[in-house]
Each structure stands twice: as structure tokens, then as C-alpha cells.
Amino acid sequence: MPRKKTVGKYKIKTHKATAKRFRLTGAGKLVRTKGGKSHLRRRTSKRTTRLFDEMVPVKGRGIIKRVHRLAPYLKD
């Protein structure tokens, strides 16, 4: 069985915090989670806490470029 050909010279390490916060959609859009989901949510209304669950598309080419640099193998 022949060996796989190597594409590049080095493997780039993924920035784990970035990989946990961002995701790619099926269409290839970059989406992010909202902040403030973890604690101090008792006083907020149920409607507001539901709004925390949805993911928001990332705006700004510079931020998208930075995320792709930090997490080059980002999938799902």
C-alpha cells in the first residue's frame, strides 16, 4: 500500500478556543455563538434566554480571515 502524499511542510495547530466558538454552515458561512450564556441568567426573560441559543453569522472580512487563520481545519 503506497503512502499518502504530504500536502504541505507543516501541520498548523488549531486554536482550540476559536474552534469551540465558531462553526461553518453547509453553505460555507461562518457563524458564532453569543456571549453571556453561562451564568446570571435568572433575572432575564425567557424570550431573551432563548435568543442566546441561536448562532449569528460573522460580519467583517477581517474577523473571518483571522478565524480561518486560527482554525484552518474548521468543519461542522
C-alpha positions in Angstrom: 0.0 0.0 0.0 1.5 3.3 -1.0 2.0 6.2 1.4 -0.2 9.3 1.3 1.4 12.3 -0.3 2.0 15.2 2.1 0.4 18.4 1.0 2.4 21.0 3.0 5.5 21.0 5.0 4.0 21.6 8.4 0.7 21.0 10.2 -0.8 24.1 11.7 -2.1 23.8 15.3 -5.7 24.8 15.8 -6.5 27.4 18.3 -9.0 25.4 20.4 -10.9 28.4 21.9 -11.7 29.6 18.4 -12.7 26.1 17.2 -15.2 25.9 20.1 -16.7 29.3 19.4 -17.2 29.2 15.6 -18.7 26.9 13.1 -19.1 26.6 9.4 -22.6 26.1 7.9 -23.3 23.9 4.9 -23.2 26.9 2.6 -19.8 27.8 4.0 -20.9 30.7 6.1 -19.0 31.3 9.4 -21.3 31.5 12.4 -20.6 32.3 16.0 -22.2 31.7 19.4 -23.5 34.5 21.5 -21.7 35.6 24.7 -23.3 35.7 28.1 -24.9 32.3 28.0 -23.3 30.7 31.1 -24.4 32.4 34.2 -26.5 35.3 35.8 -29.5 34.4 33.6 -32.2 34.1 36.3 -33.4 37.6 36.1 -33.5 37.8 32.3 -36.8 36.9 30.5 -37.3 33.5 28.9 -37.5 35.2 25.5 -34.1 36.7 25.9 -32.6 33.4 27.1 -34.0 31.7 24.0 -32.3 34.3 21.8 -28.9 33.3 23.3 -29.3 29.8 21.8 -29.2 30.9 18.1 -25.9 31.3 16.2 -25.2 34.6 14.5 -23.4 35.0 11.1 -20.0 36.7 11.4 -19.7 40.1 9.7 -16.5 41.6 8.6 -13.8 40.2 6.3 -11.0 40.8 8.7 -12.6 38.7 11.5 -13.4 35.9 9.1 -9.8 35.9 7.9 -8.5 35.8 11.4 -10.8 32.9 12.4 -9.6 30.9 9.3 -6.0 31.5 10.3 -6.6 30.4 13.9 -8.7 27.3 13.0 -7.6 26.2 9.5 -9.3 22.8 9.6 -12.6 24.1 10.9 -15.6 21.9 9.9 -19.1 21.3 11.0 
